[in-house]
Amino acid sequence: MNPLAQPMRRIGATRVLLGARELEYFAGCDYLGLGWEPKLLAAVANAVLGEGVGVGASRRTTGNHPLYGELERALQRFFGVRAALLTGTGYTANWVAAEAMAGRFSHVLMDERSHTSVQQAAGVLGAKVQRFRHRDPEDLERVQRRLPAGSRIVLMTDGVFARDGSVAPLREYRKRLRPSSWLWVDDCHGVGVLGRRGRGSVEFEGVLAERLIQTLTLSKAFGVQGGVILGDADVIEAAMERSPCFAGSTPLALPLAAGALVSVTQLVSDSERRERLMSHTKRVKVRLVSCGLLDVATPGPMFFVDASPRLAGRMKRHLLNQGILPPWIHYPGGPASGYFRFALCSEHTPQSVENLLEVLEAVGKPK
Ligand SMILES: Cc1ncc(COP(=O)(O)O)c(C=O)c1O
């Protein structure tokens, strides 16, 4: 069976073409609609014409265009961290950081629902991996208690979980971890979205940057593509020096770096989009909790509906009737049979959010 989804074409921040049919889109991860922001698109187009597309070599050889350093400095300022390093994707940000830190830890404490890229990176670290129950600081403590004194510990987790918008209790983890332990947060879904300045779950939770590694993607709220590692200078230096993946791969295409620079310096800091997104999120989640479709109103702009085959069929028909794409997906971390994963975008209008809510409330209400 072909595992790929039905081909579709995005034609705006919140619109999609499925075959010949134009539909409203509550999916994907372009949470601030920046993938369609004219300033960003103009920067990408100008870079294509002015700089070309690829640099044709790794940054350790002849591919270190100045734009990469410029973007890294902008990211460093935006996140208020000591150093930043670009990688080809968010997935490889975890891989490259793990190659850099290999041998530094004896034990990984892993949230059992961490993204596959985080789980795979743990394998690269060469430490013993112990899983704790999803977002459960008490279970973390129980698992940690069994580790020998002197263990060199790193806790690895997603910052925001893509399935339901829940946030890892990072502050509580910090409190309970042994004092010399590290925290590794894959914040692909948190950055740009959470925190007063859009610095993600680390800002939202008020966690200090000490012994902290953050990995992120430019392909979601930043509206482009590429990955980033944030950390202290020695972590970033180790990634540049010791990671075969970083040394042996071509960096992200220049037009993407140019687009990301506009995104980081001008767009993601615009709090209006984030405020609109948070207001949509609050409104949708409060309503869905009150009609019983959700258990809790989590902070992230995404949620899922795990429907029986009959309900799923009905939901798909109603969504299509209302001109909304049914976002039915199969993805690790969710029910194997598939589920609806909805995502809000700051650029949805209040009316389109209302339309979605009306369908969900009418169809999904438990009898
Ligand atoms: C939590 C998490 N980490 C990493 C990634 C990988 O990011 P990218 O798509 O930039 O490779 C994703 C992508 O969906 C993700 O959800």
The ligand as a Gaussian input file, in Angstrom:
#p B3LYP/6-31G(d) Opt

LIG

0 1
 C        8.775000      17.204000      17.303000
 C        9.419000      17.202000      15.950000
 N       10.761000      17.163000      15.878000
 C       11.399000      17.165000      14.684000
 C       10.696000      17.220000      13.505000
 C       11.433000      17.246000      12.206000
 O       11.482000      18.534000      11.679000
 P       11.756000      18.734000      10.115000
 O       10.463000      18.464000       9.433000
 O       12.271000      20.112000       9.964000
 O       12.787000      17.709000       9.739000
 C        9.309000      17.262000      13.525000
 C        8.575000      17.329000      12.245000
 O        7.507000      17.131000      11.996000
 C        8.648000      17.245000      14.782000
 O        7.309000      17.257000      14.858000

